Amino acid sequence: MHGKRALYSGEHPPQARGAGITVHCSRCAGATTVGARRALLLLAPSLHLPVIRPRYPSLLRCPGCHRVSWVRLVLRVTAGT
């Protein structure tokens, strides 16, 4: 549904099935959700220090601001019906 009907219908668009990662960036204070394939590319050059930095334990390039920063990663899994 598009246009005004989509705004006022009360129906929610179907969520995508599969897995993804939500990246919470300490530098830009944004949260960006990426799919499983992009997450693998994003995590390839990264550093994870959960004991030393408990709040933002991972150092990688933020997909939102495109700068290397400390981030918090949250795994998101959605099941289809």
mmCIF file of the N, C-alpha and C atoms, coordinates in Angstrom:
data_MODEL
# 
_entry.id   MODEL 
# 
loop_
_atom_site.group_PDB 
_atom_site.id 
_atom_site.type_symbol 
_atom_site.label_atom_id 
_atom_site.label_alt_id 
_atom_site.label_comp_id 
_atom_site.label_asym_id 
_atom_site.label_entity_id 
_atom_site.label_seq_id 
_atom_site.pdbx_PDB_ins_code 
_atom_site.Cartn_x 
_atom_site.Cartn_y 
_atom_site.Cartn_z 
_atom_site.occupancy 
_atom_site.B_iso_or_equiv 
_atom_site.pdbx_formal_charge 
_atom_site.auth_seq_id 
_atom_site.auth_comp_id 
_atom_site.auth_asym_id 
_atom_site.auth_atom_id 
_atom_site.pdbx_PDB_model_num 
ATOM 1   N N  . MET A 1 1  ? 0.845  -1.178  0.000  1.00 0.00 ? 1  MET A N  1 
ATOM 2   C CA . MET A 1 1  ? 0.000  0.000   0.000  1.00 0.00 ? 1  MET A CA 1 
ATOM 3   C C  . MET A 1 1  ? 0.892  1.245   0.000  1.00 0.00 ? 1  MET A C  1 
ATOM 4   N N  . HIS A 1 2  ? 0.505  2.217   -0.776 1.00 0.00 ? 2  HIS A N  1 
ATOM 5   C CA . HIS A 1 2  ? 1.304  3.427   -0.899 1.00 0.00 ? 2  HIS A CA 1 
ATOM 6   C C  . HIS A 1 2  ? 0.458  4.649   -0.615 1.00 0.00 ? 2  HIS A C  1 
ATOM 7   N N  . GLY A 1 3  ? 1.125  5.750   -0.354 1.00 0.00 ? 3  GLY A N  1 
ATOM 8   C CA . GLY A 1 3  ? 0.440  7.030   -0.186 1.00 0.00 ? 3  GLY A CA 1 
ATOM 9   C C  . GLY A 1 3  ? -0.279 7.160   1.138  1.00 0.00 ? 3  GLY A C  1 
ATOM 10  N N  . LYS A 1 4  ? -1.394 7.893   1.116  1.00 0.00 ? 4  LYS A N  1 
ATOM 11  C CA . LYS A 1 4  ? -2.162 8.170   2.331  1.00 0.00 ? 4  LYS A CA 1 
ATOM 12  C C  . LYS A 1 4  ? -2.698 6.893   2.965  1.00 0.00 ? 4  LYS A C  1 
ATOM 13  N N  . ARG A 1 5  ? -3.067 5.930   2.135  1.00 0.00 ? 5  ARG A N  1 
ATOM 14  C CA . ARG A 1 5  ? -3.603 4.680   2.676  1.00 0.00 ? 5  ARG A CA 1 
ATOM 15  C C  . ARG A 1 5  ? -2.565 3.980   3.540  1.00 0.00 ? 5  ARG A C  1 
ATOM 16  N N  . ALA A 1 6  ? -1.310 4.065   3.167  1.00 0.00 ? 6  ALA A N  1 
ATOM 17  C CA . ALA A 1 6  ? -0.267 3.425   3.961  1.00 0.00 ? 6  ALA A CA 1 
ATOM 18  C C  . ALA A 1 6  ? -0.065 4.145   5.290  1.00 0.00 ? 6  ALA A C  1 
ATOM 19  N N  . LEU A 1 7  ? -0.248 5.474   5.283  1.00 0.00 ? 7  LEU A N  1 
ATOM 20  C CA . LEU A 1 7  ? -0.063 6.241   6.513  1.00 0.00 ? 7  LEU A CA 1 
ATOM 21  C C  . LEU A 1 7  ? -1.181 6.007   7.520  1.00 0.00 ? 7  LEU A C  1 
ATOM 22  N N  . TYR A 1 8  ? -2.407 5.891   7.034  1.00 0.00 ? 8  TYR A N  1 
ATOM 23  C CA . TYR A 1 8  ? -3.555 5.863   7.923  1.00 0.00 ? 8  TYR A CA 1 
ATOM 24  C C  . TYR A 1 8  ? -4.250 4.505   8.018  1.00 0.00 ? 8  TYR A C  1 
ATOM 25  N N  . SER A 1 9  ? -3.701 3.494   7.416  1.00 0.00 ? 9  SER A N  1 
ATOM 26  C CA . SER A 1 9  ? -4.385 2.209   7.411  1.00 0.00 ? 9  SER A CA 1 
ATOM 27  C C  . SER A 1 9  ? -4.209 1.443   8.717  1.00 0.00 ? 9  SER A C  1 
ATOM 28  N N  . GLY A 1 10 ? -3.141 1.710   9.450  1.00 0.00 ? 10 GLY A N  1 
ATOM 29  C CA . GLY A 1 10 ? -2.890 0.975   10.688 1.00 0.00 ? 10 GLY A CA 1 
ATOM 30  C C  . GLY A 1 10 ? -2.183 -0.343  10.467 1.00 0.00 ? 10 GLY A C  1 
ATOM 31  N N  . GLU A 1 11 ? -1.957 -0.703  9.226  1.00 0.00 ? 11 GLU A N  1 
ATOM 32  C CA . GLU A 1 11 ? -1.227 -1.938  8.932  1.00 0.00 ? 11 GLU A CA 1 
ATOM 33  C C  . GLU A 1 11 ? 0.266  -1.668  8.962  1.00 0.00 ? 11 GLU A C  1 
ATOM 34  N N  . HIS A 1 12 ? 0.993  -2.616  9.474  1.00 0.00 ? 12 HIS A N  1 
ATOM 35  C CA . HIS A 1 12 ? 2.434  -2.497  9.519  1.00 0.00 ? 12 HIS A CA 1 
ATOM 36  C C  . HIS A 1 12 ? 3.027  -3.268  8.355  1.00 0.00 ? 12 HIS A C  1 
ATOM 37  N N  . PRO A 1 13 ? 4.080  -2.738  7.725  1.00 0.00 ? 13 PRO A N  1 
ATOM 38  C CA . PRO A 1 13 ? 4.697  -3.480  6.630  1.00 0.00 ? 13 PRO A CA 1 
ATOM 39  C C  . PRO A 1 13 ? 5.339  -4.754  7.154  1.00 0.00 ? 13 PRO A C  1 
ATOM 40  N N  . PRO A 1 14 ? 5.368  -5.799  6.353  1.00 0.00 ? 14 PRO A N  1 
ATOM 41  C CA . PRO A 1 14 ? 5.986  -7.044  6.817  1.00 0.00 ? 14 PRO A CA 1 
ATOM 42  C C  . PRO A 1 14 ? 7.475  -6.860  7.049  1.00 0.00 ? 14 PRO A C  1 
ATOM 43  N N  . GLN A 1 15 ? 7.972  -7.447  8.133  1.00 0.00 ? 15 GLN A N  1 
ATOM 44  C CA . GLN A 1 15 ? 9.386  -7.349  8.441  1.00 0.00 ? 15 GLN A CA 1 
ATOM 45  C C  . GLN A 1 15 ? 10.157 -8.386  7.638  1.00 0.00 ? 15 GLN A C  1 
ATOM 46  N N  . ALA A 1 16 ? 11.373 -8.029  7.333  1.00 0.00 ? 16 ALA A N  1 
ATOM 47  C CA . ALA A 1 16 ? 12.221 -8.953  6.587  1.00 0.00 ? 16 ALA A CA 1 
ATOM 48  C C  . ALA A 1 16 ? 12.626 -10.120 7.480  1.00 0.00 ? 16 ALA A C  1 
ATOM 49  N N  . ARG A 1 17 ? 12.656 -11.310 6.888  1.00 0.00 ? 17 ARG A N  1 
ATOM 50  C CA . ARG A 1 17 ? 13.079 -12.481 7.645  1.00 0.00 ? 17 ARG A CA 1 
ATOM 51  C C  . ARG A 1 17 ? 14.598 -12.580 7.601  1.00 0.00 ? 17 ARG A C  1 
ATOM 52  N N  . GLY A 1 18 ? 15.154 -13.255 8.588  1.00 0.00 ? 18 GLY A N  1 
ATOM 53  C CA . GLY A 1 18 ? 16.592 -13.490 8.598  1.00 0.00 ? 18 GLY A CA 1 
ATOM 54  C C  . GLY A 1 18 ? 17.255 -12.848 9.786  1.00 0.00 ? 18 GLY A C  1 
ATOM 55  N N  . ALA A 1 19 ? 18.571 -12.728 9.677  1.00 0.00 ? 19 ALA A N  1 
ATOM 56  C CA . ALA A 1 19 ? 19.361 -12.201 10.781 1.00 0.00 ? 19 ALA A CA 1 
ATOM 57  C C  . ALA A 1 19 ? 20.056 -10.922 10.350 1.00 0.00 ? 19 ALA A C  1 
ATOM 58  N N  . GLY A 1 20 ? 20.373 -10.114 11.304 1.00 0.00 ? 20 GLY A N  1 
ATOM 59  C CA . GLY A 1 20 ? 21.098 -8.878  11.057 1.00 0.00 ? 20 GLY A CA 1 
ATOM 60  C C  . GLY A 1 20 ? 21.731 -8.404  12.340 1.00 0.00 ? 20 GLY A C  1 
ATOM 61  N N  . ILE A 1 21 ? 22.472 -7.327  12.237 1.00 0.00 ? 21 ILE A N  1 
ATOM 62  C CA . ILE A 1 21 ? 23.143 -6.769  13.404 1.00 0.00 ? 21 ILE A CA 1 
ATOM 63  C C  . ILE A 1 21 ? 22.796 -5.289  13.481 1.00 0.00 ? 21 ILE A C  1 
ATOM 64  N N  . THR A 1 22 ? 22.430 -4.842  14.678 1.00 0.00 ? 22 THR A N  1 
ATOM 65  C CA . THR A 1 22 ? 22.227 -3.428  14.923 1.00 0.00 ? 22 THR A CA 1 
ATOM 66  C C  . THR A 1 22 ? 23.513 -2.882  15.530 1.00 0.00 ? 22 THR A C  1 
ATOM 67  N N  . VAL A 1 23 ? 24.046 -1.838  14.905 1.00 0.00 ? 23 VAL A N  1 
ATOM 68  C CA . VAL A 1 23 ? 25.311 -1.232  15.331 1.00 0.00 ? 23 VAL A CA 1 
ATOM 69  C C  . VAL A 1 23 ? 24.986 0.083   16.017 1.00 0.00 ? 23 VAL A C  1 
ATOM 70  N N  . HIS A 1 24 ? 25.317 0.194   17.313 1.00 0.00 ? 24 HIS A N  1 
ATOM 71  C CA . HIS A 1 24 ? 25.135 1.428   18.080 1.00 0.00 ? 24 HIS A CA 1 
ATOM 72  C C  . HIS A 1 24 ? 26.498 2.103   18.172 1.00 0.00 ? 24 HIS A C  1 
ATOM 73  N N  . CYS A 1 25 ? 26.636 3.264   17.545 1.00 0.00 ? 25 CYS A N  1 
ATOM 74  C CA . CYS A 1 25 ? 27.923 3.954   17.449 1.00 0.00 ? 25 CYS A CA 1 
ATOM 75  C C  . CYS A 1 25 ? 28.094 4.950   18.594 1.00 0.00 ? 25 CYS A C  1 
ATOM 76  N N  . SER A 1 26 ? 29.291 4.976   19.194 1.00 0.00 ? 26 SER A N  1 
ATOM 77  C CA . SER A 1 26 ? 29.572 5.927   20.266 1.00 0.00 ? 26 SER A CA 1 
ATOM 78  C C  . SER A 1 26 ? 29.924 7.304   19.720 1.00 0.00 ? 26 SER A C  1 
ATOM 79  N N  . ARG A 1 27 ? 30.369 7.370   18.485 1.00 0.00 ? 27 ARG A N  1 
ATOM 80  C CA . ARG A 1 27 ? 30.794 8.644   17.903 1.00 0.00 ? 27 ARG A CA 1 
ATOM 81  C C  . ARG A 1 27 ? 29.610 9.453   17.380 1.00 0.00 ? 27 ARG A C  1 
ATOM 82  N N  . CYS A 1 28 ? 28.751 8.845   16.567 1.00 0.00 ? 28 CYS A N  1 
ATOM 83  C CA . CYS A 1 28 ? 27.615 9.584   15.993 1.00 0.00 ? 28 CYS A CA 1 
ATOM 84  C C  . CYS A 1 28 ? 26.326 9.373   16.793 1.00 0.00 ? 28 CYS A C  1 
ATOM 85  N N  . ALA A 1 29 ? 26.336 8.503   17.797 1.00 0.00 ? 29 ALA A N  1 
ATOM 86  C CA . ALA A 1 29 ? 25.186 8.213   18.658 1.00 0.00 ? 29 ALA A CA 1 
ATOM 87  C C  . ALA A 1 29 ? 23.995 7.691   17.861 1.00 0.00 ? 29 ALA A C  1 
ATOM 88  N N  . GLY A 1 30 ? 24.264 7.053   16.744 1.00 0.00 ? 30 GLY A N  1 
ATOM 89  C CA . GLY A 1 30 ? 23.202 6.501   15.918 1.00 0.00 ? 30 GLY A CA 1 
ATOM 90  C C  . GLY A 1 30 ? 23.153 4.991   16.011 1.00 0.00 ? 30 GLY A C  1 
ATOM 91  N N  . ALA A 1 31 ? 22.034 4.432   15.591 1.00 0.00 ? 31 ALA A N  1 
ATOM 92  C CA . ALA A 1 31 ? 21.865 2.984   15.545 1.00 0.00 ? 31 ALA A CA 1 
ATOM 93  C C  . ALA A 1 31 ? 21.496 2.609   14.112 1.00 0.00 ? 31 ALA A C  1 
ATOM 94  N N  . THR A 1 32 ? 22.284 1.719   13.521 1.00 0.00 ? 32 THR A N  1 
ATOM 95  C CA . THR A 1 32 ? 22.078 1.307   12.141 1.00 0.00 ? 32 THR A CA 1 
ATOM 96  C C  . THR A 1 32 ? 21.944 -0.208  12.109 1.00 0.00 ? 32 THR A C  1 
ATOM 97  N N  . THR A 1 33 ? 20.923 -0.708  11.433 1.00 0.00 ? 33 THR A N  1 
ATOM 98  C CA . THR A 1 33 ? 20.735 -2.146  11.288 1.00 0.00 ? 33 THR A CA 1 
ATOM 99  C C  . THR A 1 33 ? 21.208 -2.567  9.909  1.00 0.00 ? 33 THR A C  1 
ATOM 100 N N  . VAL A 1 34 ? 22.062 -3.580  9.875  1.00 0.00 ? 34 VAL A N  1 
ATOM 101 C CA . VAL A 1 34 ? 22.582 -4.101  8.611  1.00 0.00 ? 34 VAL A CA 1 
ATOM 102 C C  . VAL A 1 34 ? 22.220 -5.574  8.509  1.00 0.00 ? 34 VAL A C  1 
ATOM 103 N N  . GLY A 1 35 ? 22.104 -6.054  7.286  1.00 0.00 ? 35 GLY A N  1 
ATOM 104 C CA . GLY A 1 35 ? 21.780 -7.451  7.039  1.00 0.00 ? 35 GLY A CA 1 
ATOM 105 C C  . GLY A 1 35 ? 22.961 -8.363  7.317  1.00 0.00 ? 35 GLY A C  1 
ATOM 106 N N  . ALA A 1 36 ? 22.723 -9.655  7.189  1.00 0.00 ? 36 ALA A N  1 
ATOM 107 C CA . ALA A 1 36 ? 23.742 -10.647 7.521  1.00 0.00 ? 36 ALA A CA 1 
ATOM 108 C C  . ALA A 1 36 ? 24.953 -10.553 6.595  1.00 0.00 ? 36 ALA A C  1 
ATOM 109 N N  . ARG A 1 37 ? 24.742 -10.366 5.308  1.00 0.00 ? 37 ARG A N  1 
ATOM 110 C CA . ARG A 1 37 ? 25.869 -10.285 4.370  1.00 0.00 ? 37 ARG A CA 1 
ATOM 111 C C  . ARG A 1 37 ? 26.723 -9.051  4.622  1.00 0.00 ? 37 ARG A C  1 
ATOM 112 N N  . ARG A 1 38 ? 26.066 -7.923  4.802  1.00 0.00 ? 38 ARG A N  1 
ATOM 113 C CA . ARG A 1 38 ? 26.821 -6.692  5.051  1.00 0.00 ? 38 ARG A CA 1 
ATOM 114 C C  . ARG A 1 38 ? 27.512 -6.740  6.412  1.00 0.00 ? 38 ARG A C  1 
ATOM 115 N N  . ALA A 1 39 ? 26.904 -7.418  7.370  1.00 0.00 ? 39 ALA A N  1 
ATOM 116 C CA . ALA A 1 39 ? 27.519 -7.552  8.690  1.00 0.00 ? 39 ALA A CA 1 
ATOM 117 C C  . ALA A 1 39 ? 28.829 -8.322  8.608  1.00 0.00 ? 39 ALA A C  1 
ATOM 118 N N  . LEU A 1 40 ? 28.883 -9.352  7.775  1.00 0.00 ? 40 LEU A N  1 
ATOM 119 C CA . LEU A 1 40 ? 30.137 -10.097 7.607  1.00 0.00 ? 40 LEU A CA 1 
ATOM 120 C C  . LEU A 1 40 ? 31.223 -9.214  7.020  1.00 0.00 ? 40 LEU A C  1 
ATOM 121 N N  . LEU A 1 41 ? 30.881 -8.380  6.050  1.00 0.00 ? 41 LEU A N  1 
ATOM 122 C CA . LEU A 1 41 ? 31.864 -7.458  5.478  1.00 0.00 ? 41 LEU A CA 1 
ATOM 123 C C  . LEU A 1 41 ? 32.275 -6.387  6.484  1.00 0.00 ? 41 LEU A C  1 
ATOM 124 N N  . LEU A 1 42 ? 31.335 -5.960  7.289  1.00 0.00 ? 42 LEU A N  1 
ATOM 125 C CA . LEU A 1 42 ? 31.586 -4.927  8.285  1.00 0.00 ? 42 LEU A CA 1 
ATOM 126 C C  . LEU A 1 42 ? 32.492 -5.433  9.408  1.00 0.00 ? 42 LEU A C  1 
ATOM 127 N N  . LEU A 1 43 ? 32.311 -6.697  9.798  1.00 0.00 ? 43 LEU A N  1 
ATOM 128 C CA . LEU A 1 43 ? 33.061 -7.261  10.918 1.00 0.00 ? 43 LEU A CA 1 
ATOM 129 C C  . LEU A 1 43 ? 34.434 -7.802  10.550 1.00 0.00 ? 43 LEU A C  1 
ATOM 130 N N  . ALA A 1 44 ? 34.754 -7.869  9.255  1.00 0.00 ? 44 ALA A N  1 
ATOM 131 C CA . ALA A 1 44 ? 36.026 -8.447  8.838  1.00 0.00 ? 44 ALA A CA 1 
ATOM 132 C C  . ALA A 1 44 ? 37.230 -7.714  9.441  1.00 0.00 ? 44 ALA A C  1 
ATOM 133 N N  . PRO A 1 45 ? 37.395 -6.401  9.260  1.00 0.00 ? 45 PRO A N  1 
ATOM 134 C CA . PRO A 1 45 ? 38.507 -5.716  9.933  1.00 0.00 ? 45 PRO A CA 1 
ATOM 135 C C  . PRO A 1 45 ? 38.024 -5.061  11.224 1.00 0.00 ? 45 PRO A C  1 
ATOM 136 N N  . SER A 1 46 ? 37.980 -5.806  12.322 1.00 0.00 ? 46 SER A N  1 
ATOM 137 C CA . SER A 1 46 ? 37.462 -5.246  13.574 1.00 0.00 ? 46 SER A CA 1 
ATOM 138 C C  . SER A 1 46 ? 38.265 -5.750  14.763 1.00 0.00 ? 46 SER A C  1 
ATOM 139 N N  . LEU A 1 47 ? 38.071 -5.081  15.891 1.00 0.00 ? 47 LEU A N  1 
ATOM 140 C CA . LEU A 1 47 ? 38.730 -5.429  17.143 1.00 0.00 ? 47 LEU A CA 1 
ATOM 141 C C  . LEU A 1 47 ? 37.660 -5.459  18.227 1.00 0.00 ? 47 LEU A C  1 
ATOM 142 N N  . HIS A 1 48 ? 37.648 -6.529  19.028 1.00 0.00 ? 48 HIS A N  1 
ATOM 143 C CA . HIS A 1 48 ? 36.633 -6.691  20.070 1.00 0.00 ? 48 HIS A CA 1 
ATOM 144 C C  . HIS A 1 48 ? 37.309 -6.841  21.422 1.00 0.00 ? 48 HIS A C  1 
ATOM 145 N N  . LEU A 1 49 ? 37.008 -5.931  22.367 1.00 0.00 ? 49 LEU A N  1 
ATOM 146 C CA . LEU A 1 49 ? 37.585 -5.928  23.710 1.00 0.00 ? 49 LEU A CA 1 
ATOM 147 C C  . LEU A 1 49 ? 36.478 -5.833  24.757 1.00 0.00 ? 49 LEU A C  1 
ATOM 148 N N  . PRO A 1 50 ? 35.687 -6.897  24.952 1.00 0.00 ? 50 PRO A N  1 
ATOM 149 C CA . PRO A 1 50 ? 34.545 -6.798  25.860 1.00 0.00 ? 50 PRO A CA 1 
ATOM 150 C C  . PRO A 1 50 ? 34.921 -6.655  27.333 1.00 0.00 ? 50 PRO A C  1 
ATOM 151 N N  . VAL A 1 51 ? 36.084 -7.129  27.748 1.00 0.00 ? 51 VAL A N  1 
ATOM 152 C CA . VAL A 1 51 ? 36.476 -7.027  29.155 1.00 0.00 ? 51 VAL A CA 1 
ATOM 153 C C  . VAL A 1 51 ? 36.998 -5.635  29.476 1.00 0.00 ? 51 VAL A C  1 
ATOM 154 N N  . ILE A 1 52 ? 37.748 -5.053  28.566 1.00 0.00 ? 52 ILE A N  1 
ATOM 155 C CA . ILE A 1 52 ? 38.350 -3.741  28.796 1.00 0.00 ? 52 ILE A CA 1 
ATOM 156 C C  . ILE A 1 52 ? 37.347 -2.613  28.571 1.00 0.00 ? 52 ILE A C  1 
ATOM 157 N N  . ARG A 1 53 ? 36.509 -2.730  27.549 1.00 0.00 ? 53 ARG A N  1 
ATOM 158 C CA . ARG A 1 53 ? 35.517 -1.700  27.206 1.00 0.00 ? 53 ARG A CA 1 
ATOM 159 C C  . ARG A 1 53 ? 34.125 -2.315  27.227 1.00 0.00 ? 53 ARG A C  1 
ATOM 160 N N  . PRO A 1 54 ? 33.468 -2.407  28.367 1.00 0.00 ? 54 PRO A N  1 
ATOM 161 C CA . PRO A 1 54 ? 32.179 -3.107  28.438 1.00 0.00 ? 54 PRO A CA 1 
ATOM 162 C C  . PRO A 1 54 ? 31.023 -2.380  27.749 1.00 0.00 ? 54 PRO A C  1 
ATOM 163 N N  . ARG A 1 55 ? 31.021 -1.056  27.676 1.00 0.00 ? 55 ARG A N  1 
ATOM 164 C CA . ARG A 1 55 ? 29.877 -0.344  27.090 1.00 0.00 ? 55 ARG A CA 1 
ATOM 165 C C  . ARG A 1 55 ? 29.888 -0.392  25.560 1.00 0.00 ? 55 ARG A C  1 
ATOM 166 N N  . TYR A 1 56 ? 30.994 -0.058  24.944 1.00 0.00 ? 56 TYR A N  1 
ATOM 167 C CA . TYR A 1 56 ? 31.170 -0.126  23.487 1.00 0.00 ? 56 TYR A CA 1 
ATOM 168 C C  . TYR A 1 56 ? 32.413 -0.975  23.212 1.00 0.00 ? 56 TYR A C  1 
ATOM 169 N N  . PRO A 1 57 ? 32.271 -2.292  23.136 1.00 0.00 ? 57 PRO A N  1 
ATOM 170 C CA . PRO A 1 57 ? 33.444 -3.174  23.110 1.00 0.00 ? 57 PRO A CA 1 
ATOM 171 C C  . PRO A 1 57 ? 34.094 -3.410  21.747 1.00 0.00 ? 57 PRO A C  1 
ATOM 172 N N  . SER A 1 58 ? 33.500 -2.972  20.659 1.00 0.00 ? 58 SER A N  1 
ATOM 173 C CA . SER A 1 58 ? 34.027 -3.319  19.336 1.00 0.00 ? 58 SER A CA 1 
ATOM 174 C C  . SER A 1 58 ? 34.490 -2.073  18.585 1.00 0.00 ? 58 SER A C  1 
ATOM 175 N N  . LEU A 1 59 ? 35.660 -2.177  17.974 1.00 0.00 ? 59 LEU A N  1 
ATOM 176 C CA . LEU A 1 59 ? 36.204 -1.094  17.165 1.00 0.00 ? 59 LEU A CA 1 
ATOM 177 C C  . LEU A 1 59 ? 36.089 -1.492  15.704 1.00 0.00 ? 59 LEU A C  1 
ATOM 178 N N  . LEU A 1 60 ? 35.263 -0.757  14.965 1.00 0.00 ? 60 LEU A N  1 
ATOM 179 C CA . LEU A 1 60 ? 35.085 -1.019  13.540 1.00 0.00 ? 60 LEU A CA 1 
ATOM 180 C C  . LEU A 1 60 ? 34.521 0.214   12.864 1.00 0.00 ? 60 LEU A C  1 
ATOM 181 N N  . ARG A 1 61 ? 34.358 0.158   11.538 1.00 0.00 ? 61 ARG A N  1 
ATOM 182 C CA . ARG A 1 61 ? 33.830 1.290   10.777 1.00 0.00 ? 61 ARG A CA 1 
ATOM 183 C C  . ARG A 1 61 ? 32.308 1.305   10.916 1.00 0.00 ? 61 ARG A C  1 
ATOM 184 N N  . CYS A 1 62 ? 31.776 2.405   11.415 1.00 0.00 ? 62 CYS A N  1 
ATOM 185 C CA . CYS A 1 62 ? 30.331 2.559   11.614 1.00 0.00 ? 62 CYS A CA 1 
ATOM 186 C C  . CYS A 1 62 ? 29.641 2.673   10.255 1.00 0.00 ? 62 CYS A C  1 
ATOM 187 N N  . PRO A 1 63 ? 28.574 1.895   10.013 1.00 0.00 ? 63 PRO A N  1 
ATOM 188 C CA . PRO A 1 63 ? 27.869 2.012   8.736  1.00 0.00 ? 63 PRO A CA 1 
ATOM 189 C C  . PRO A 1 63 ? 27.052 3.297   8.612  1.00 0.00 ? 63 PRO A C  1 
ATOM 190 N N  . GLY A 1 64 ? 26.820 3.991   9.709  1.00 0.00 ? 64 GLY A N  1 
ATOM 191 C CA . GLY A 1 64 ? 26.058 5.239   9.669  1.00 0.00 ? 64 GLY A CA 1 
ATOM 192 C C  . GLY A 1 64 ? 26.918 6.447   9.352  1.00 0.00 ? 64 GLY A C  1 
ATOM 193 N N  . CYS A 1 65 ? 28.018 6.646   10.086 1.00 0.00 ? 65 CYS A N  1 
ATOM 194 C CA . CYS A 1 65 ? 28.870 7.822   9.878  1.00 0.00 ? 65 CYS A CA 1 
ATOM 195 C C  . CYS A 1 65 ? 30.130 7.507   9.071  1.00 0.00 ? 65 CYS A C  1 
ATOM 196 N N  . HIS A 1 66 ? 30.383 6.229   8.791  1.00 0.00 ? 66 HIS A N  1 
ATOM 197 C CA . HIS A 1 66 ? 31.515 5.762   7.977  1.00 0.00 ? 66 HIS A CA 1 
ATOM 198 C C  . HIS A 1 66 ? 32.876 6.131   8.565  1.00 0.00 ? 66 HIS A C  1 
ATOM 199 N N  . ARG A 1 67 ? 32.944 6.262   9.894  1.00 0.00 ? 67 ARG A N  1 
ATOM 200 C CA . ARG A 1 67 ? 34.219 6.520   10.559 1.00 0.00 ? 67 ARG A CA 1 
ATOM 201 C C  . ARG A 1 67 ? 34.519 5.356   11.492 1.00 0.00 ? 67 ARG A C  1 
ATOM 202 N N  . VAL A 1 68 ? 35.800 5.112   11.723 1.00 0.00 ? 68 VAL A N  1 
ATOM 203 C CA . VAL A 1 68 ? 36.195 4.061   12.652 1.00 0.00 ? 68 VAL A CA 1 
ATOM 204 C C  . VAL A 1 68 ? 35.893 4.555   14.065 1.00 0.00 ? 68 VAL A C  1 
ATOM 205 N N  . SER A 1 69 ? 35.098 3.776   14.803 1.00 0.00 ? 69 SER A N  1 
ATOM 206 C CA . SER A 1 69 ? 34.714 4.184   16.155 1.00 0.00 ? 69 SER A CA 1 
ATOM 207 C C  . SER A 1 69 ? 34.370 2.953   16.991 1.00 0.00 ? 69 SER A C  1 
ATOM 208 N N  . TRP A 1 70 ? 34.223 3.177   18.285 1.00 0.00 ? 70 TRP A N  1 
ATOM 209 C CA . TRP A 1 70 ? 33.824 2.108   19.197 1.00 0.00 ? 70 TRP A CA 1 
ATOM 210 C C  . TRP A 1 70 ? 32.315 1.958   19.111 1.00 0.00 ? 70 TRP A C  1 
ATOM 211 N N  . VAL A 1 71 ? 31.866 0.711   18.940 1.00 0.00 ? 71 VAL A N  1 
ATOM 212 C CA . VAL A 1 71 ? 30.443 0.445   18.751 1.00 0.00 ? 71 VAL A CA 1 
ATOM 213 C C  . VAL A 1 71 ? 29.985 -0.702  19.643 1.00 0.00 ? 71 VAL A C  1 
ATOM 214 N N  . ARG A 1 72 ? 28.667 -0.801  19.803 1.00 0.00 ? 72 ARG A N  1 
ATOM 215 C CA . ARG A 1 72 ? 28.038 -1.915  20.498 1.00 0.00 ? 72 ARG A CA 1 
ATOM 216 C C  . ARG A 1 72 ? 27.221 -2.662  19.458 1.00 0.00 ? 72 ARG A C  1 
ATOM 217 N N  . LEU A 1 73 ? 27.368 -3.973  19.383 1.00 0.00 ? 73 LEU A N  1 
ATOM 218 C CA . LEU A 1 73 ? 26.682 -4.806  18.399 1.00 0.00 ? 73 LEU A CA 1 
ATOM 219 C C  . LEU A 1 73 ? 25.558 -5.584  19.070 1.00 0.00 ? 73 LEU A C  1 
ATOM 220 N N  . VAL A 1 74 ? 24.380 -5.592  18.442 1.00 0.00 ? 74 VAL A N  1 
ATOM 221 C CA . VAL A 1 74 ? 23.223 -6.329  18.944 1.00 0.00 ? 74 VAL A CA 1 
ATOM 222 C C  . VAL A 1 74 ? 22.728 -7.224  17.814 1.00 0.00 ? 74 VAL A C  1 
ATOM 223 N N  . LEU A 1 75 ? 22.685 -8.524  18.065 1.00 0.00 ? 75 LEU A N  1 
ATOM 224 C CA . LEU A 1 75 ? 22.206 -9.474  17.062 1.00 0.00 ? 75 LEU A CA 1 
ATOM 225 C C  . LEU A 1 75 ? 20.693 -9.424  16.997 1.00 0.00 ? 75 LEU A C  1 
ATOM 226 N N  . ARG A 1 76 ? 20.143 -9.341  15.778 1.00 0.00 ? 76 ARG A N  1 
ATOM 227 C CA . ARG A 1 76 ? 18.703 -9.290  15.564 1.00 0.00 ? 76 ARG A CA 1 
ATOM 228 C C  . ARG A 1 76 ? 18.312 -10.455 14.672 1.00 0.00 ? 76 ARG A C  1 
ATOM 229 N N  . VAL A 1 77 ? 17.414 -11.280 15.149 1.00 0.00 ? 77 VAL A N  1 
ATOM 230 C CA . VAL A 1 77 ? 16.923 -12.420 14.387 1.00 0.00 ? 77 VAL A CA 1 
ATOM 231 C C  . VAL A 1 77 ? 15.414 -12.315 14.308 1.00 0.00 ? 77 VAL A C  1 
ATOM 232 N N  . THR A 1 78 ? 14.867 -12.340 13.075 1.00 0.00 ? 78 THR A N  1 
ATOM 233 C CA . THR A 1 78 ? 13.422 -12.294 12.900 1.00 0.00 ? 78 THR A CA 1 
ATOM 234 C C  . THR A 1 78 ? 12.981 -13.586 12.228 1.00 0.00 ? 78 THR A C  1 
ATOM 235 N N  . ALA A 1 79 ? 11.915 -14.135 12.722 1.00 0.00 ? 79 ALA A N  1 
ATOM 236 C CA . ALA A 1 79 ? 11.384 -15.368 12.166 1.00 0.00 ? 79 ALA A CA 1 
ATOM 237 C C  . ALA A 1 79 ? 10.203 -15.042 11.270 1.00 0.00 ? 79 ALA A C  1 
ATOM 238 N N  . GLY A 1 80 ? 10.112 -15.725 10.167 1.00 0.00 ? 80 GLY A N  1 
ATOM 239 C CA . GLY A 1 80 ? 8.995  -15.527 9.246  1.00 0.00 ? 80 GLY A CA 1 
ATOM 240 C C  . GLY A 1 80 ? 7.812  -16.376 9.640  1.00 0.00 ? 80 GLY A C  1 
ATOM 241 N N  . THR A 1 81 ? 6.655  -15.976 9.173  1.00 0.00 ? 81 THR A N  1 
ATOM 242 C CA . THR A 1 81 ? 5.448  -16.740 9.488  1.00 0.00 ? 81 THR A CA 1 
ATOM 243 C C  . THR A 1 81 ? 5.063  -17.622 8.341  1.00 0.00 ? 81 THR A C  1 
# 
